[in-house]
Amino acid sequence: MRRRGLAIATCALARGASPAVRTASTAAPKLPSRDLQGVASMLREGAQCVVMLGAGASVAAGLPDFRTPGTGLYDSLEGYGLPYPEAVFELDFFKENPAPFYKLARALWPGRESRPTLAHDFVRLLADRGQLIRCYTQNIDSLEREAGVPADRVVAAHGNFDTATCVDTGLEVDVSEFEAALFGDDMAAFNEKHGGLCKSDIVFFGEALPGRFFETLKPDFDAAELLLVVGTSLEVHPFASLVDLGAMPRALINREKVGEMLPSRLSRGGDYGFDFSENATVPRDVFLQGDADDTVAALMDAAGWEFPDK
């Protein structure tokens, strides 16, 4: 059976330290109104935010998402010599034939063909204003870091291109040298120098998620006063279940309304996903429909914010 999405790891949430700007209040803050103006008001008042980024945040950078029929990454991998698209992220296949992954890495390498979007700049602005507890991203494009978001404020749940490792030795290799070899078509010599096949630290199927992901979750979501979910269908774990952490107001910025509560769970009082209904038991969820950049721009305008360098 083919697996959909990147690796799933099961792990108890650790109680690691968090660099959150301030601790959570004893009572969860409430939205002034369940719309764009309500979210903007919380931002304007200095709400401490956790941001969850999905592929939709990077679409304006020219990067495809994974699953959109016809244009998604998996549909664009014909000609890569793969038995099926997901094999490009399977470790056993990589060990047999690393060429398809190296070809994909050249196409996706940050700073080459893509630049940060307004959504990424917005996350950086939150950090600049002292309102970003953490940005959790399921993207592998490193565009959060390209936008200038501090490294300690980014958790790449599925890894990214910031570092690289030799699969056979388990030792980290210099990412600048890796990049030079990758684009210089000299990976064979580079791999031989370092004692085996090397790859960017992107989480492949069957690999564990970064330990830091689990260390920061509980303290971050406990401290959050606003959760912003941007450009994700919430089909992939662990992101699909993260929205249930914490008690803060939650805003989904996406083209489609996703992650809604299941009626069967609602009838039992379960807390699973968003509840956008007018009669929500806990009225804390807002759906802001649209492309990530357009919606972020509208949110910025409503908050009276501007990008310093725009």
Backbone bond lengths (Angstrom), bond angles and torsions (degrees), N, CA, C in turn:
res aa  C-N    CA-C-N  psi(-1)  N-CA   C-N-CA  omega(-1)  CA-C   N-CA-C  phi
1 M - - - 1.472 - - 1.517 109.99 -
2 R 1.299 117.88 129.94 1.449 121.52 179.58 1.525 110.03 -76.69
3 R 1.322 114.70 137.28 1.454 119.26 179.60 1.508 110.17 -90.65
4 R 1.311 116.06 141.52 1.458 121.79 -179.62 1.519 108.72 -105.07
5 G 1.319 116.50 131.97 1.450 120.97 -179.11 1.504 111.33 88.18
6 L 1.317 117.55 171.78 1.443 121.05 178.98 1.522 109.32 -81.25
7 A 1.327 115.35 -177.38 1.449 121.53 -167.06 1.523 113.33 -58.34
8 I 1.318 114.97 144.90 1.455 122.15 176.09 1.520 107.25 -107.37
9 A 1.312 117.59 129.68 1.452 120.60 177.22 1.517 108.53 -122.11
10 T 1.312 116.61 139.70 1.452 120.58 176.17 1.508 107.84 -108.71
11 C 1.309 116.26 126.41 1.453 120.96 -176.07 1.518 108.12 -159.87
12 A 1.316 117.38 141.00 1.457 120.44 174.74 1.514 109.33 -65.88
13 L 1.328 117.05 144.22 1.444 120.82 -179.51 1.510 109.46 -73.46
14 A 1.325 114.96 122.60 1.458 119.66 -179.25 1.517 110.18 -83.53
15 R 1.312 115.19 159.32 1.460 120.52 179.62 1.524 109.40 -101.35
16 G 1.307 117.61 62.82 1.453 121.24 -179.25 1.509 111.73 -78.52
17 A 1.336 114.71 167.04 1.462 120.03 179.60 1.512 110.31 -73.07
18 S 1.313 116.35 149.81 1.452 121.51 -179.73 1.514 109.87 -126.54
19 P 1.358 117.72 140.53 1.451 120.02 176.60 1.524 112.10 -86.43
20 A 1.338 117.30 25.99 1.458 120.08 -179.37 1.522 110.05 -55.19
21 V 1.331 115.03 144.10 1.450 120.55 -175.70 1.519 111.27 -64.25
22 R 1.318 117.34 -42.56 1.454 119.27 175.29 1.516 108.64 -146.37
23 T 1.315 116.43 159.40 1.451 120.05 -177.45 1.518 110.89 -77.56
24 A 1.316 115.03 162.74 1.459 119.79 -177.43 1.522 110.56 -68.29
25 S 1.305 115.80 150.53 1.453 120.34 175.16 1.522 108.77 -75.80
26 T 1.336 115.97 163.21 1.456 119.14 -176.89 1.519 111.70 -67.07
27 A 1.318 117.49 -30.15 1.465 121.55 178.46 1.526 109.26 -115.95
28 A 1.337 116.02 136.78 1.457 119.60 179.89 1.523 110.30 -63.52
29 P 1.344 117.11 135.25 1.466 119.34 177.75 1.514 110.69 -66.33
30 K 1.327 116.17 157.52 1.456 120.83 -179.77 1.524 109.79 -115.25
31 L 1.322 114.85 149.36 1.455 120.60 175.96 1.527 110.00 -69.78
32 P 1.329 118.49 133.39 1.464 120.22 174.27 1.523 111.49 -61.16
33 S 1.337 115.53 -35.18 1.464 121.79 175.75 1.518 107.50 -157.33
34 R 1.315 116.63 150.37 1.464 120.71 -175.69 1.533 109.82 -89.26
35 D 1.321 115.18 66.12 1.456 121.44 178.71 1.520 108.58 -158.44
36 L 1.339 115.83 -176.33 1.456 120.46 -178.16 1.523 111.48 -58.03
37 Q 1.328 117.69 -40.03 1.455 121.24 -179.39 1.531 111.24 -63.60
38 G 1.309 116.39 -36.51 1.457 119.98 178.95 1.514 111.97 -66.32
39 V 1.335 116.51 -42.74 1.468 120.79 178.06 1.526 109.51 -65.58
40 A 1.348 116.69 -44.10 1.464 121.00 179.91 1.523 110.96 -60.58
41 S 1.330 116.37 -37.62 1.460 120.21 179.18 1.520 111.27 -62.85
42 M 1.333 117.23 -41.19 1.457 120.82 178.27 1.528 111.10 -64.58
43 L 1.320 116.51 -40.47 1.462 119.97 176.76 1.524 111.03 -62.64
44 R 1.306 114.92 -44.51 1.465 120.43 -178.70 1.529 111.26 -62.37
45 E 1.330 116.40 -32.40 1.464 121.24 -179.23 1.523 112.61 -84.71
46 G 1.345 117.15 2.29 1.462 119.92 173.93 1.506 116.13 92.55
47 A 1.347 118.92 21.91 1.460 121.36 -178.49 1.526 111.40 -55.01
48 Q 1.328 115.10 137.21 1.455 121.73 175.98 1.534 108.44 -80.79
49 C 1.322 116.80 126.44 1.466 121.41 -167.44 1.518 113.33 -117.60
50 V 1.314 114.11 141.86 1.461 122.22 160.92 1.518 106.21 -107.23
51 V 1.332 116.47 132.19 1.466 121.88 179.21 1.517 108.88 -114.23
52 M 1.322 116.09 134.25 1.459 122.15 173.00 1.522 108.30 -114.36
53 L 1.318 116.97 118.59 1.458 121.57 -177.60 1.528 111.32 -105.97
54 G 1.350 115.07 137.01 1.447 121.72 173.02 1.512 110.61 -119.37
55 A 1.316 116.54 -173.08 1.465 121.93 -174.46 1.516 112.55 -59.95
56 G 1.331 117.48 -29.21 1.457 120.23 -179.69 1.509 113.48 -61.11
57 A 1.337 117.49 -23.23 1.462 120.74 177.58 1.513 112.33 -72.38
58 S 1.334 116.94 -17.59 1.461 120.91 -176.54 1.522 113.97 -109.34
59 V 1.327 116.58 -2.46 1.468 119.53 -177.62 1.527 111.25 -59.48
60 A 1.331 117.39 -40.92 1.465 120.56 -179.36 1.526 112.30 -66.86
61 A 1.337 116.58 -13.88 1.461 120.25 176.40 1.525 111.41 -83.94
62 G 1.337 116.36 -1.22 1.456 120.58 -179.51 1.515 113.81 90.51
63 L 1.336 116.43 7.21 1.459 120.53 -179.75 1.523 109.63 -94.84
64 P 1.325 118.70 133.79 1.463 120.62 179.47 1.517 110.99 -76.09
65 D 1.351 116.03 153.96 1.454 117.52 168.02 1.525 107.43 -79.07
66 F 1.306 116.86 -172.59 1.466 118.44 -174.73 1.520 113.65 -87.09
67 R 1.337 117.52 -37.37 1.466 118.41 -163.26 1.519 117.03 -119.43
68 T 1.327 119.53 -3.02 1.454 119.19 -179.05 1.532 109.69 -60.26
69 P 1.336 117.95 122.60 1.468 120.28 -177.83 1.522 111.35 -56.59
70 G 1.321 115.88 130.59 1.458 122.03 176.38 1.509 114.87 89.26
71 T 1.337 117.82 -36.46 1.468 119.98 -176.99 1.523 113.12 -119.68
72 G 1.322 118.14 -12.71 1.459 121.10 -178.80 1.515 112.36 -66.26
73 L 1.321 114.92 160.23 1.459 120.99 -177.12 1.515 111.82 -56.43
74 Y 1.334 116.82 -45.03 1.457 119.23 -177.33 1.527 112.04 -63.17
75 D 1.319 117.50 -31.44 1.462 120.43 178.39 1.526 112.76 -79.02
76 S 1.334 116.47 -12.19 1.464 120.27 -177.37 1.524 113.38 -98.88
77 L 1.336 116.82 5.82 1.455 119.87 -173.66 1.521 113.77 -95.00
78 E 1.326 116.62 9.50 1.460 118.70 175.02 1.526 108.81 -62.28
79 G 1.285 116.97 139.84 1.458 120.41 -178.20 1.519 113.06 91.86
80 Y 1.336 116.46 -1.05 1.461 120.03 177.85 1.530 112.03 -89.29
81 G 1.329 116.66 -1.63 1.463 119.55 -179.67 1.514 112.92 73.90
82 L 1.328 116.69 35.66 1.456 121.41 -177.69 1.527 111.08 -102.53
83 P 1.332 117.63 142.41 1.463 119.13 174.53 1.525 111.55 -68.27
84 Y 1.325 117.59 -28.97 1.460 126.01 173.80 1.524 106.15 -161.34
85 P 1.334 118.64 154.47 1.470 120.71 -169.86 1.515 115.23 -56.80
86 E 1.344 117.42 -40.65 1.460 119.89 -175.97 1.525 113.22 -65.50
87 A 1.328 117.36 -14.90 1.469 120.37 -179.13 1.520 112.37 -61.57
88 V 1.331 117.17 -23.19 1.457 120.06 -179.71 1.530 111.27 -62.88
89 F 1.346 116.87 -20.82 1.458 121.51 178.12 1.529 112.02 -111.25
90 E 1.318 118.01 24.34 1.456 121.05 178.09 1.534 108.86 -107.48
91 L 1.310 115.97 129.14 1.455 121.11 -173.84 1.524 112.57 -64.10
92 D 1.336 117.08 -41.11 1.470 119.63 -179.65 1.531 110.62 -62.65
93 F 1.340 116.72 -41.38 1.463 119.29 178.53 1.521 110.39 -67.10
94 F 1.328 117.34 -40.95 1.462 121.30 178.54 1.524 110.95 -57.86
95 K 1.322 116.87 -41.26 1.466 120.14 -179.47 1.523 111.46 -66.12
96 E 1.330 116.44 -31.35 1.459 120.53 178.02 1.524 112.01 -80.03
97 N 1.337 115.75 -38.49 1.459 120.76 -175.25 1.528 109.52 -149.03
98 P 1.318 118.65 90.37 1.469 120.71 -177.50 1.524 114.40 -77.20
99 A 1.338 117.36 -12.70 1.468 120.94 -173.16 1.535 113.20 -56.95
100 P 1.351 120.23 -44.74 1.474 118.78 -179.73 1.530 113.22 -60.11
101 F 1.343 117.41 -40.27 1.453 118.43 178.84 1.524 111.07 -67.07
102 Y 1.316 117.23 -40.36 1.466 119.60 178.99 1.535 110.76 -62.98
103 K 1.325 116.03 -37.34 1.465 119.68 177.56 1.525 110.38 -65.21
104 L 1.336 116.61 -42.89 1.460 120.88 178.87 1.527 110.30 -66.15
105 A 1.328 117.52 -39.94 1.463 120.89 -179.74 1.524 110.93 -61.17
106 R 1.319 117.15 -38.45 1.472 119.63 177.71 1.527 110.74 -64.82
107 A 1.338 116.18 -36.45 1.467 119.96 -178.55 1.521 112.11 -71.93
108 L 1.337 117.27 -29.94 1.460 121.17 -174.32 1.519 113.65 -103.27
109 W 1.316 118.07 -3.29 1.471 120.15 -172.30 1.525 110.56 -57.71
110 P 1.347 116.82 127.69 1.474 120.27 -176.42 1.522 112.38 -64.20
111 G 1.327 114.61 143.22 1.457 120.34 177.03 1.505 114.44 84.36
112 R 1.319 118.16 -4.00 1.465 121.39 179.98 1.526 110.06 -93.04
113 E 1.324 115.83 -65.34 1.460 120.87 -178.67 1.524 112.43 -109.66
114 S 1.317 117.34 -5.62 1.466 120.25 -174.19 1.524 110.68 -130.54
115 R 1.306 115.33 153.07 1.455 122.74 177.07 1.533 108.72 -132.61
116 P 1.322 118.09 156.34 1.466 120.43 179.52 1.521 112.30 -57.54
117 T 1.298 115.87 148.03 1.462 123.05 179.88 1.530 109.67 -95.24
118 L 1.327 115.89 177.14 1.462 120.01 174.92 1.531 111.27 -60.24
119 A 1.324 115.87 -33.46 1.465 119.39 178.35 1.521 110.59 -62.10
120 H 1.325 117.03 -42.14 1.463 120.21 177.83 1.526 110.86 -67.86
121 D 1.330 116.49 -40.55 1.471 120.16 177.81 1.523 111.11 -62.41
122 F 1.326 116.45 -35.21 1.462 121.30 177.71 1.529 111.01 -62.89
123 V 1.327 116.20 -41.83 1.463 119.95 177.99 1.529 109.98 -63.80
124 R 1.328 116.19 -40.92 1.463 119.45 177.33 1.529 111.17 -62.54
125 L 1.342 116.89 -39.35 1.453 120.16 179.14 1.526 111.00 -64.37
126 L 1.330 117.35 -39.55 1.458 120.20 175.10 1.529 110.49 -58.15
127 A 1.340 115.69 -42.16 1.463 119.51 178.34 1.523 110.98 -64.89
128 D 1.333 116.19 -43.16 1.468 120.54 179.52 1.524 111.69 -60.96
129 R 1.330 116.59 -34.34 1.458 121.55 -178.25 1.528 112.46 -85.58
130 G 1.320 117.21 0.29 1.461 120.11 -179.06 1.508 113.66 74.75
131 Q 1.345 117.59 22.12 1.468 121.23 -176.89 1.525 113.24 -111.06
132 L 1.321 117.87 4.43 1.468 120.59 -179.57 1.520 109.79 -102.45
133 I 1.314 115.39 111.14 1.459 119.70 172.31 1.523 108.83 -72.59
134 R 1.337 115.55 -51.47 1.463 119.34 179.25 1.520 109.81 -164.26
135 C 1.306 114.85 149.39 1.465 121.95 170.42 1.518 107.76 -110.62
136 Y 1.318 116.11 114.13 1.464 121.86 174.39 1.525 107.59 -96.60
137 T 1.307 116.87 122.08 1.457 119.63 -178.62 1.520 110.49 -122.43
138 Q 1.326 115.94 137.30 1.458 119.98 173.00 1.521 110.23 -97.39
139 N 1.342 116.52 5.66 1.463 120.99 177.26 1.534 110.37 -85.00
140 I 1.307 115.95 152.42 1.468 121.04 -179.65 1.522 111.30 -107.58
141 D 1.344 117.81 11.12 1.463 120.75 -170.29 1.525 114.86 -88.58
142 S 1.327 118.14 -7.07 1.479 122.68 178.19 1.526 113.49 62.42
143 L 1.327 118.92 17.21 1.466 120.56 -175.98 1.536 112.13 -71.84
144 E 1.307 118.05 -19.84 1.466 119.58 173.86 1.530 109.62 -63.01
145 R 1.324 115.78 -45.75 1.462 120.26 179.25 1.522 110.80 -68.89
146 E 1.334 117.51 -37.07 1.465 120.84 176.63 1.525 110.86 -60.97
147 A 1.328 116.37 -32.14 1.465 121.00 -179.92 1.525 111.95 -76.81
148 G 1.325 116.84 -12.70 1.457 120.03 178.65 1.513 115.08 101.70
149 V 1.336 117.84 11.54 1.457 119.70 175.27 1.532 107.91 -69.59
150 P 1.332 118.57 127.57 1.467 120.53 -178.17 1.524 112.00 -55.52
151 A 1.322 116.20 142.75 1.460 121.45 -176.01 1.522 112.17 -57.86
152 D 1.348 117.63 -35.78 1.458 119.19 -177.38 1.520 112.76 -73.63
153 R 1.328 117.27 -9.36 1.456 121.09 178.37 1.523 112.51 -100.05
154 V 1.332 117.96 1.01 1.463 121.63 -178.80 1.522 109.63 -115.44
155 V 1.321 116.01 131.49 1.453 122.10 170.47 1.520 107.32 -121.16
156 A 1.326 116.10 111.54 1.462 121.70 179.06 1.523 107.96 -90.25
157 A 1.323 116.23 99.01 1.458 120.98 -172.89 1.526 112.53 -61.43
158 H 1.318 116.93 -31.42 1.457 121.09 -178.60 1.526 111.96 -108.72
159 G 1.344 115.68 17.04 1.458 119.27 -179.16 1.518 111.36 76.84
160 N 1.328 115.73 -179.25 1.460 120.84 178.48 1.527 109.94 -164.50
161 F 1.326 116.39 -163.02 1.461 121.16 -176.01 1.533 112.71 -95.81
162 D 1.320 118.09 10.07 1.461 120.44 -176.11 1.522 112.98 -69.10
163 T 1.329 116.56 -29.90 1.463 121.12 -179.76 1.524 109.22 -135.90
164 A 1.331 115.73 167.72 1.462 121.22 179.82 1.525 109.20 -145.14
165 T 1.329 115.32 154.16 1.461 121.16 -174.08 1.526 110.09 -140.72
166 C 1.325 116.12 148.34 1.463 121.23 170.57 1.517 107.81 -80.98
167 V 1.315 116.93 120.30 1.457 122.10 -177.09 1.520 110.95 -62.90
168 D 1.324 116.70 -37.98 1.466 120.44 -174.23 1.526 113.07 -77.03
169 T 1.322 117.47 -35.76 1.463 119.79 -178.34 1.525 112.72 -98.07
170 G 1.334 116.87 -21.22 1.449 120.81 -176.11 1.512 113.90 77.19
171 L 1.331 117.94 8.35 1.460 122.27 -177.90 1.518 110.95 -94.86
172 E 1.329 115.78 142.09 1.457 120.89 177.01 1.523 110.08 -69.95
173 V 1.317 116.42 141.88 1.459 121.80 176.65 1.522 108.32 -116.06
174 D 1.315 116.26 157.58 1.459 120.65 -178.97 1.522 109.72 -64.99
175 V 1.345 116.62 121.45 1.454 119.83 -174.00 1.522 111.52 -69.30
176 S 1.333 118.54 -29.32 1.464 120.79 178.04 1.527 110.47 -67.61
177 E 1.324 116.11 -40.73 1.470 119.75 176.54 1.518 110.81 -67.59
178 F 1.321 115.83 -38.56 1.466 120.31 177.25 1.522 110.22 -60.19
179 E 1.326 116.52 -46.83 1.464 121.14 179.64 1.527 111.02 -60.73
180 A 1.316 116.86 -43.89 1.466 120.57 -179.84 1.515 111.15 -61.89
181 A 1.327 116.68 -41.57 1.464 120.25 179.20 1.522 111.01 -69.04
182 L 1.328 116.27 -38.42 1.464 120.93 -179.20 1.521 111.01 -61.83
183 F 1.323 116.40 -47.50 1.462 119.87 -177.68 1.524 112.47 -85.58
184 G 1.320 116.89 -11.94 1.456 120.80 175.94 1.511 112.43 -94.48
185 D 1.344 115.49 6.42 1.469 121.39 179.94 1.525 110.98 54.77
186 D 1.340 114.93 44.24 1.457 120.54 -176.23 1.522 110.72 -128.94
187 M 1.337 117.10 32.29 1.450 120.34 -176.25 1.519 112.79 -67.55
188 A 1.322 117.87 -31.31 1.474 119.85 -179.55 1.526 110.28 -61.04
189 A 1.320 116.77 -46.36 1.464 120.26 179.54 1.526 110.89 -67.57
190 F 1.344 116.60 -38.90 1.458 120.60 179.91 1.523 110.09 -63.33
191 N 1.329 116.96 -45.06 1.459 120.87 179.74 1.524 111.29 -63.21
192 E 1.306 116.20 -41.51 1.462 119.85 179.29 1.525 110.55 -62.95
193 K 1.329 116.98 -41.27 1.469 122.08 179.31 1.520 111.61 -60.16
194 H 1.331 116.83 -35.78 1.459 120.40 -173.82 1.528 113.64 -101.34
195 G 1.313 117.66 6.20 1.456 120.50 170.56 1.503 116.58 88.63
196 G 1.332 117.25 16.86 1.458 119.59 177.15 1.516 111.86 154.75
197 L 1.334 115.72 -178.03 1.456 120.78 -178.45 1.525 111.05 -62.98
198 C 1.324 116.23 133.79 1.459 122.26 177.88 1.523 109.76 -115.27
199 K 1.320 115.72 147.98 1.462 120.33 177.62 1.517 109.95 -148.59
200 S 1.316 115.45 158.73 1.453 120.77 171.87 1.522 108.86 -60.96
201 D 1.329 116.49 152.47 1.460 120.48 -177.18 1.521 111.65 -80.97
202 I 1.331 114.76 61.00 1.456 123.59 173.14 1.521 107.00 -96.93
203 V 1.321 116.34 134.74 1.461 120.68 -176.85 1.522 109.48 -72.15
204 F 1.320 115.92 116.95 1.454 121.28 176.62 1.528 109.14 -88.93
205 F 1.335 115.53 165.21 1.455 120.47 175.10 1.527 109.46 -54.21
206 G 1.321 116.01 132.74 1.454 120.49 177.72 1.514 113.96 90.00
207 E 1.329 118.45 -12.63 1.455 121.12 177.62 1.531 109.75 -89.12
208 A 1.326 115.54 151.69 1.460 120.34 179.15 1.517 110.81 -75.14
209 L 1.322 116.21 148.40 1.451 120.24 173.18 1.528 109.07 -68.68
210 P 1.327 117.62 157.85 1.465 119.53 -179.63 1.521 111.19 -57.30
211 G 1.332 116.11 139.03 1.457 120.75 -178.90 1.517 112.41 -58.35
212 R 1.321 116.74 -33.47 1.460 121.08 -178.71 1.526 111.90 -61.67
213 F 1.317 116.70 -29.06 1.466 120.85 178.55 1.527 110.45 -57.23
214 F 1.316 116.84 -44.65 1.454 120.79 -177.27 1.527 111.69 -80.83
215 E 1.322 117.71 -25.92 1.459 120.66 -179.26 1.529 112.02 -69.48
216 T 1.319 117.13 -32.21 1.460 120.56 -172.96 1.526 114.32 -96.58
217 L 1.324 118.45 -17.97 1.460 121.11 -170.76 1.527 113.40 -55.62
218 K 1.321 117.23 -57.99 1.467 119.27 -172.31 1.528 112.11 -63.33
219 P 1.327 119.39 -51.16 1.471 117.10 -179.98 1.523 113.06 -62.58
220 D 1.335 117.17 -36.05 1.465 120.00 -179.41 1.521 111.60 -65.87
221 F 1.329 117.35 -48.06 1.460 120.34 -177.15 1.523 111.44 -73.88
222 D 1.329 117.26 -26.52 1.469 119.63 173.84 1.524 110.58 -67.02
223 A 1.332 116.79 -35.60 1.465 121.10 -176.42 1.523 113.16 -84.68
224 A 1.330 117.31 -18.51 1.462 120.61 -172.77 1.526 112.28 -66.90
225 E 1.326 114.93 138.91 1.462 122.30 174.24 1.526 111.67 -106.02
226 L 1.327 115.98 -11.33 1.464 121.29 178.11 1.521 108.12 -156.16
227 L 1.335 116.32 131.67 1.468 122.20 176.13 1.523 108.18 -109.12
228 L 1.325 116.24 124.39 1.461 122.53 177.42 1.523 108.77 -112.39
229 V 1.325 116.22 116.14 1.466 122.52 -179.98 1.517 107.21 -107.55
230 V 1.334 116.81 116.09 1.464 121.44 -169.41 1.524 111.39 -121.82
231 G 1.335 115.47 116.65 1.459 120.67 168.44 1.507 115.92 69.69
232 T 1.318 117.90 41.06 1.458 119.69 177.11 1.518 110.46 -137.30
233 S 1.315 115.70 142.56 1.461 121.76 178.58 1.520 111.44 -84.04
234 L 1.338 116.62 -6.98 1.466 122.11 -179.86 1.530 111.80 57.52
235 E 1.328 116.41 33.34 1.460 120.35 177.32 1.523 111.65 -89.75
236 V 1.318 116.63 -18.43 1.455 121.30 -173.12 1.518 110.43 -106.07
237 H 1.313 116.01 130.91 1.460 120.52 173.15 1.529 108.98 -84.02
238 P 1.324 116.94 149.27 1.460 127.28 11.33 1.522 114.93 -88.10
239 F 1.333 119.17 -3.60 1.459 119.95 -176.90 1.521 112.59 -60.05
240 A 1.312 117.12 -31.50 1.469 120.40 -177.39 1.519 111.92 -60.16
241 S 1.329 117.53 -26.06 1.460 120.11 -177.92 1.523 113.20 -104.83
242 L 1.333 118.38 -8.37 1.464 119.99 -177.54 1.518 112.81 -65.68
243 V 1.337 117.17 -31.30 1.465 118.96 -177.14 1.517 112.08 -62.88
244 D 1.318 117.58 -15.32 1.460 120.45 -179.49 1.520 112.09 -86.23
245 L 1.323 118.54 -4.49 1.454 121.46 178.50 1.527 109.71 -82.77
246 G 1.309 116.49 144.86 1.455 120.37 176.14 1.520 112.44 77.43
247 A 1.346 115.25 175.35 1.462 121.59 -177.57 1.518 111.87 -126.11
248 M 1.317 116.96 17.62 1.463 121.99 -175.46 1.527 112.15 -79.14
249 P 1.344 118.69 160.42 1.462 120.86 169.18 1.531 110.11 -58.99
250 R 1.346 116.12 148.92 1.464 120.79 -174.23 1.529 109.85 -132.38
251 A 1.321 115.37 130.83 1.466 120.16 178.56 1.517 109.37 -119.73
252 L 1.310 116.55 126.74 1.461 122.65 175.94 1.519 109.16 -101.48
253 I 1.328 116.55 119.98 1.465 123.05 175.69 1.522 106.84 -108.36
254 N 1.320 116.17 108.14 1.458 119.10 -173.47 1.527 109.70 -163.22
255 R 1.319 116.41 160.59 1.461 119.60 177.58 1.513 111.56 -69.78
256 E 1.349 116.22 -36.81 1.460 119.98 -179.03 1.513 109.89 -118.23
257 K 1.320 114.52 152.11 1.459 120.75 175.85 1.522 107.89 -79.60
258 V 1.326 116.65 116.98 1.462 121.00 -175.21 1.523 109.04 -133.11
259 G 1.321 114.71 171.29 1.452 120.59 173.37 1.522 114.70 66.82
260 E 1.346 116.87 24.79 1.463 118.41 -178.71 1.522 110.96 -76.14
261 M 1.314 114.07 157.40 1.452 120.04 178.50 1.528 111.10 -61.07
262 L 1.312 115.42 142.67 1.459 120.15 175.84 1.528 109.32 -80.59
263 P 1.335 118.04 133.59 1.475 120.24 -178.97 1.517 113.38 -52.59
264 S 1.344 116.84 -37.42 1.467 119.00 -178.81 1.518 111.02 -65.55
265 R 1.318 116.57 -35.79 1.457 120.06 178.46 1.523 110.31 -73.81
266 L 1.331 116.45 -37.21 1.466 120.11 178.87 1.524 110.95 -59.89
267 S 1.327 115.44 -41.15 1.460 119.24 -177.45 1.526 111.65 -66.07
268 R 1.343 115.77 -24.11 1.465 119.86 178.51 1.530 111.31 -97.14
269 G 1.337 115.79 2.47 1.457 118.38 179.83 1.510 113.38 80.11
270 G 1.321 117.29 15.14 1.456 120.01 -178.75 1.520 111.83 -72.31
271 D 1.326 116.49 155.88 1.458 121.88 179.66 1.519 108.23 -113.36
272 Y 1.310 116.19 91.51 1.462 120.36 -178.04 1.518 109.32 -132.80
273 G 1.300 116.85 112.81 1.451 120.39 176.27 1.521 112.57 76.25
274 F 1.340 115.01 -169.35 1.457 121.87 -177.79 1.528 111.56 -80.74
275 D 1.317 115.06 153.51 1.462 121.03 171.35 1.526 106.80 -129.87
276 F 1.347 115.88 98.74 1.458 121.20 -176.59 1.529 112.71 -90.33
277 S 1.321 117.74 1.08 1.454 120.78 -174.50 1.526 110.94 -67.18
278 E 1.323 115.53 153.35 1.463 120.84 -178.93 1.525 111.72 -65.53
279 N 1.319 116.61 -28.48 1.465 120.17 -178.16 1.528 111.38 -102.46
280 A 1.319 117.02 31.17 1.455 121.11 179.66 1.523 111.00 -56.17
281 T 1.322 115.37 137.44 1.465 120.32 179.12 1.520 110.63 -58.96
282 V 1.345 115.22 -43.39 1.464 121.21 175.11 1.529 106.66 -119.51
283 P 1.331 118.35 101.38 1.476 121.01 -173.89 1.523 112.61 -77.91
284 R 1.324 115.83 77.77 1.467 119.39 -176.20 1.526 113.34 -124.52
285 D 1.326 118.44 1.21 1.462 121.04 -173.27 1.517 112.24 -108.98
286 V 1.339 114.86 137.23 1.465 122.27 179.54 1.519 108.42 -129.72
287 F 1.326 116.68 134.76 1.463 121.49 174.55 1.519 108.94 -108.64
288 L 1.337 116.10 117.51 1.465 122.35 178.18 1.529 107.10 -109.23
289 Q 1.318 115.64 98.99 1.451 120.79 -171.84 1.522 111.64 -81.85
290 G 1.353 115.19 134.99 1.455 120.09 175.85 1.517 111.83 146.71
291 D 1.323 116.08 175.54 1.459 120.82 174.93 1.526 109.07 -63.73
292 A 1.314 116.00 150.10 1.463 120.76 -175.42 1.522 111.78 -58.00
293 D 1.325 118.01 -49.26 1.463 120.10 -176.02 1.527 112.11 -65.72
294 D 1.326 116.93 -43.00 1.465 120.20 -179.68 1.525 110.65 -63.02
295 T 1.320 116.42 -42.38 1.464 119.72 -177.64 1.517 111.40 -70.96
296 V 1.326 116.13 -39.57 1.465 119.67 176.98 1.530 110.42 -62.49
297 A 1.331 116.38 -40.84 1.469 119.89 178.58 1.524 110.79 -61.65
298 A 1.344 116.79 -41.42 1.462 120.59 178.46 1.526 111.02 -66.18
299 L 1.317 116.23 -38.31 1.456 121.21 178.93 1.528 110.75 -66.32
300 M 1.326 115.77 -42.18 1.464 120.87 177.14 1.531 110.53 -60.79
301 D 1.321 116.17 -44.33 1.458 120.67 -179.28 1.522 110.86 -62.70
302 A 1.331 115.87 -42.83 1.462 119.83 -179.64 1.532 111.65 -66.90
303 A 1.334 116.23 -30.23 1.461 120.17 179.29 1.520 112.11 -82.63
304 G 1.344 116.17 -11.64 1.457 120.27 -177.40 1.511 112.83 75.95
305 W 1.340 116.39 25.71 1.465 121.38 -179.55 1.514 110.93 -99.35
306 E 1.320 115.18 154.41 1.460 121.95 173.17 1.518 108.75 -136.19
307 F 1.319 116.01 150.51 1.454 119.91 172.97 1.516 108.41 -75.52
308 P 1.335 118.91 128.69 1.465 121.10 -177.65 1.525 114.23 -57.66
309 D 1.330 116.17 -34.95 1.464 119.31 -174.30 1.521 112.29 -108.87
310 K 1.329 118.30 21.13 1.473 121.32 179.94 1.528 109.92 -104.81
